[in-house]
Amino acid sequence: MSVLNQLASQLSRNDEVPNIELAHELANEENHAGIEEIIENLSSKDKKIQYDCLKVAYEIGQVKPELISKYALTFIELLKSRNNRLVWGGMMALATIADVASETIMAHLDILKSAMKIGSVITIDKGVLTLAKLAAIRKENNEVIFPFHSYSITSRIAGQRKFLSTRKARF
């Protein structure tokens, strides 16, 4: 039986509970075939299935990152999408597997940095988390990441200050 039948959208649900439950079921059972089906459907033409599968994937990563770590390149590819939801979801998945897929992610650091420069708040925040995890793993990673990471944090703080100053002026 297809695991797609258990997705929230396929159950006509507007909440994420079925997706979270499916993720935990797949992780606890170490259902590799089911996880493969979830990953394959990240490119589904049906956006609802696509989004649900992304939610399931990063929820699996939070429980057992090693079960989705071999799909790091798939998540990295999502960072190139024009669809913001796929970008931040891909970054969330990468944040969950950074400890176990660091070499693959480090090899594509430029893509992460690009996504963070133009991404949403979620993309940036999960990108910072991913970079921090990668930097903590190896000294060499830290030396490559730290200059960008420092710039990223400084830019974010400056951007937040500017945003807050304009908000105060309105009220």
N, C-alpha and C positions, 0 to 999 in steps of 0.2 A: 504494500500500500504506500502511496506517495505521502511524504511528510507535508507536502504543500497543502493538503486538505486540512491540516491543523493550524494553518496561518490565520491570523485575525481577520484579514480581508476575506478569506474563503469561508469563514464562519459568520460573515456579515456582522463582525464586531468592530466597534470604533475605538476600542481600547487596546493596549499592548499586552494584556495579561496572557492571551493564548501564545503569543510569540515568546514571551519570557518562559512560560511553562514548557514550550517546545524546546527551547534552547537548553533548559535544565535537563529535560528528558534525554535529548541527544547527547549531551555531555555526560550525564550519569551512566548512560548505557554505552557510551563510546561508540555510537552508531555512525560509523564512517561513511556508509552509503547514504544515510540521511543527511549528513553534513555536506557531502559532495553534492547532493541534490540542491541543498540550500545555496551553496556557492555557485553552482551552475545557473541558478535562477536570479543571480545578481544582475544578469544581463537580459532578463525577461522583458518582453515588449509590454507586459502588463505592469504598470508602475506600482500598483498596490502590492503585487507579489514581490516585485523588486525591493520595495521599501521594507516590507515585512521580512524578507530574507536577510536584508542587511541588519535589521534589528536582531534577528535570531543569531546571525553570525557574531556580532560583537558581544551579545549576551553570553554566547558559548565561550568567547575569549575571556570574559570576566571570570568564568567558572573554571575552565580548563584551557588555557591559552595554547597549549601544545597541540590541541585538536584542530586548531585553525591556522597554526603558524606556517604550514606549508603553502598557504594561500596568500602569503604576504605580497607577492607580485600582483595578485588580483586586486588587493586593497590599494596598493600603490597606483595601479591603473585607474582606480576610481577617483583618485586625486586630480586627474586630468579632465574629468567630466565637466560639462557645462551645467550640469544639474547640481546645485548647491547641496541638496540633501544627500546625494551620493558622495560628494566630497567630504562633508563632515562625518558621515557614517563610515567612510573609508578610513578617515583619520582616527575615529573612535576605535575601530577594529585594530588599527596599527598600534594604538596606545596600549591595547590589551596584550599584544604579542611582542612588544618591543624587547622584553627580557629574553624571549626564546627565539626570536628571528632577527637579532640585531645585525648580523652580517648582511643579510639580504636588504634590510631597511637602510643600513649605512651606505650600501652601494647605490642607493637611489635618493640620497639625501637632498640633491638638488630639486627633485620633484616635491619633496616635503616642504622645503623652503619656499618654493614657488607657490604652493597651495596656501601656505601660511601668509604670504605677502598679500594675497588677494582674497583670502577666505573670510568666512563668517567668524563671529566670535567663538562659536563652538569649534570650528576648524582650527583657529589659532590656539585656543586653550588646550585642546587635545594634542595639537602639534607641539606645544611647549612641554606637555607631559611626556610625549613620545621622545622628544629630544633630551629631556632630563633623564629619562630611563636609559637611553642609549649612552649618554655621557657618563652615567654611573657605572656602566659595565666595564669599560676599558679606558685607560688613560689616553690612548690614541683617539678614541671617539671624542672624549672630552676636549682635547686640543683642537679638533676640527669643528666641534659644535659650539663651544663656548663663545667665540667671537660673535657668531650669528645669534645665539641664544641671548646674550647680553644686549645686543642691538634690538632684538625682537621685544624683550621685556621693557627696555627703555622707551622704545617707540610706542608700545601699548600704553604705558603709564602716561606719556605725553599726550597720546590720543584721547585717553580717558579724561585727563585734566581739561583738554580743550572742549570735549563734549560736555563735561559738567559745567564749565564756565558759560557755555552758550545756554544750557538749561537754566541756570540761575538767572540769567538775564531775562528770560521769558516770564519768570514768576515774580 
